[in-house]
Amino acid sequence: MRKLAGVILAFWLGYLTASFGLFNLLLEEKAALYILIALAASYLVIFIPLERIAEGEAQSSAGYPFRTSAREHLQRRGSF
């Protein structure tokens, strides 16, 4: 699903770049170019490692044997 979203996003960005001359606009506007570079760098530095950490934690806790449902918690407290 993520690959499909990536392909669609890449196609859409390519279309916008070709039809509206976005790349030339970014080259003329240095501030916009610096902002895009900073956003891309923050994505690479923060979000990708964070996603990998979250994925690892999700896989390691998948076999946790002491899972209880919300209904069981409420029954233990006497609220249900």
Helices and strands as residue ranges (DSSP letters): H 2-20, H 22-28, H 30-42, I 43-47, H 48-60, H 70-77
